[in-house]
Amino acid sequence: MASDDRPVYIRLRDVIAEAILEGRYRDGDPLPSVRALAAEHGANPLTVAKAYQSFQDDGLVVVRRGVGMFVADGASAKLHRQARQRFMQDEWPRVRAQIERLEIRMDELFDHA
């Protein structure tokens, strides 16, 4: 996990969201148990539970009693919209400014993709 100043449960939430966005977990798929995810990331199970709870509060994860946590229907589309909006508002302006500062042409960018 990236080292930053954000709380661990937020960083874990980002890891889970990234896995959903990349298609490793699709709508309806089961998520790792709290203990399994905690062991995988060296985190406290209560911290993982807090990350899962925040997803549940946002309607991105559903709990099936006695079975586990599952990606909610529509969660991947919702996360995609949120990530796209965040990129366009927060990251793109900085990237664009850097491109302009360095006088990089669009064809140069696509040649290195």
Sequence and secondary structure as in RCSB ss.txt:
>XXXX:A:sequence
MASDDRPVYIRLRDVIAEAILEGRYRDGDPLPSVRALAAEHGANPLTVAKAYQSFQDDGLVVVRRGVGMFVADGA
SAKLHRQARQRFMQDEWPRVRAQIERLEIRMDELFDHA
>XXXX:A:secstr
    SS HHHHHHHHHHHHHHTTSS TT B   HHHHHHHHT  HHHHHHHHHHHHHTTSEEEETTTEEEE TTH
HHHHHHHHHHHIIIIIHHHHHHHHHHTT  HHHHHHT 
